[in-house]
Amino acid sequence: MTLYNILDRYVFLPIGDLVYGSRVVAELKEMERNDHLSEESLCDMQNAKLQKLVKHCYETVPYYTRLFDKLGIKPEQIRTRDDLKVLPVLTKQIIRDNYNDFLSSAIDPKRLKRQSTGGSTGTPLKFCTDSKEWSAWKASTLRAWKWYGLNIGDKIFSLGGNSINQKDSLFSFKGLYDRVIMRNYKFSSADVSDECMQQHYEAMMKLKPAALRGYGSALYILARYIEKKQLPVCPIRVVLTTGEVLVSDYRRKLQEVFQAPVYDAYGAADGGILSHECPKHEGLHITEESCVIEITDKNGIRLPDGVVGQVCTTDLDNYAFPFLRYLVGDMAYIKKEKCSCGRGSRLIGEVLGRNGRLVYNKQGVPISPTMLPFMLYPQLDYHKAENRKLYYKIDKFQIRQDAVGDILILLKLVDPNEPKDQFDYILTNYRNHFVGSEVKLRFVDEIPTMPSGKEDYCVSEFEYKNTNIQ
């Protein structure tokens, strides 16, 4: 560890907690103590937190008060994670229909952090968290990074969309937190042309980061550009992927080009899911202190370990806007086996949702499907309130690319009577990225599902044939 690493952990990070009103230091210390607890001890911890959360939900959250009374359930009846099965599953539609009734009356509105999903399942969602939730999220990530030999204060080069690369003014506290404490340097993957890849490469070489972090598909495009141009690469200690499914081809290419191990993570801010791959690469360790993960069928019936089903989560840290048995929209399974690293946390074996496959424009420029939902915001920016307000008028969406590369955007609006011309900016956004493609926008009553019955927000039949791009 360098002097900066030591100062960061023991001086800058505590100051950040003090200024930001967070408790990352306390959460991190607790998670480090819990790192090698048995599954039974972790389960006991979950159950204790769950009892407090359920009591809080019944007493302060109108939606859950009504639900428990309707079902004739008392909070004290839910004492363990197995008892959660008495509750019905929570869907995005239920939250959207009852948004205000999910806000806890016990939480000061000034403490709320208003958030939204990027819409990676085709169904946007707005919700709230507070500083405790954010602190647990940050601590879980820092604990995992320590598994890889990455210390607080090591430089990070991040490449992705707005969900992981929100930029703030360097003179704002959040900007200082990113640069001084996390030393996280953010670059957008909205444009993945060769020109932008060259700029990212030059920035990376100048920065000389310890870690690369971002969407697997975005980092893959950068790696492939470096390989194509036969460019030298500075020493990279680890590559960290998140935000979408990491397909095997991406992992292989990243390891080859950057000569570094690749570690994947799966999380969902809506629902509080946190999971990280460890150096054994045998699955994703669930942060059991922060969430209860179940795998269920669509009706909420719990499935055995090893069986693929819906990811159903209970967020143990979000008291501001609680999620009990929430269907995230992804498919996955929990492994029967424990990791050979010795940790007692359960393992997510594979996440099948939010695919990281690439789509191409007619010039052969690859575009990650993870970027497609962000094109539904004006200026591709969901951090502005006015942009979110317009985006929230969209109920569901689907992007379809036909065999010749043309684009059809299907929108189902919350209110079908909304003026349609206010969404013309979407055509501009897509035309700017899919140069040469015909782009059409169609408003529909329902979004069609795949032949399997599953929803998919991105459907493409286009295959770019230029072998220089492949």
Order of alpha helices (4+ residues) and beta strands (2+ residues): alpha-alpha-alpha-alpha-alpha-alpha-beta-beta-alpha-beta-alpha-beta-alpha-beta-alpha-beta-alpha-beta-beta-beta-beta-beta-beta-beta-beta-beta-alpha-beta-beta-alpha-beta-beta
